[in-house]
């Protein structure tokens, strides 16, 4: 069971469902279904019920998200635990987030290299700044993972410098980071959204980059593709299935604000595990409502809050 966030953006939902189908082809011995926390349909409960209806005796639930913030720590487990409590005859296992993984770094490298190949001129990596953009959460541990990914790509690929930005909630936001990066003297800036799928946030990131390019005609600002269905991403999900079955695929909880008193989040220690998507579960995408939304559905002020928006990601769908 692939558990996505959901989005108002129709393309984001379509990409997630297409990815779920690809994962089903890779896991040909498994019955694979998917669902969303909010907005899009089917919701997670529907996917779980579908698997049950087709005779599943054990269900492995995978969060379709990059890092463990509120959705992975609270919202998805809340949905899964509620289903498991109603169906005690089933074995229900919960997989971990994708996290920082060598396969995802390889997929990131491939996406960045594809952006370089599409450029008309060759610019040395020493003269290139890499801007890695994460979703942004109110979980500092999850935000710090974006910085680690950026550092590993910077050193591993030999860029002259790397910066980190976020699409919402955390700072710096992309527009501010680009304004700063433009003053550092690099000939090229590559903007890489570290997201699984498209959506409101990814499109906003690209729009910010395009606006920065107009303001800085002397700098080549390049939009790199997000991760999407790269084979290494699929491999990573397959690994999470095997880890869940082996019982050794645990999240890194050493800096979790719900388990430790983390600076700035002391009040979150011991907060109960509870979802907060009930008000938008299955309400539909923009196509269902026949009007676009130019903002994300922010969840500020909730214990499980971790984003400013739509699907993977985006960072996850």
Buried (B, 14 or more C-beta within 10 A) or exposed (E): BBBBBBBBBBBBBBBBBEBBEBBBEBBEEBEBBBBBBBBBBBBBBBBBBBBBEEEBEEBBBBBBBBBBBBBBBBBBBBBBBBBBEEBEEBEBBBBBBBBBBEBBBBBBBBBBEEBBEEEEEEBEBEBBBBBBBBBBBBBBBBBBBBBEBBEBBBEEBEBBBBBBBBBBBBEBBBBEBBBEBBEEEBBBBBBBBBBBBBBBBBBBBBEBBEBBBEEBEEBBBBBBBBBBBBEBBBBBBBBBBEBBEEEEBEBEEEEBBBEBEBEEBEEBEEBEEBBBBEEBBBBBBBEBEEEEBEEBBEBEEBBBBBBBBBBBBBBBB
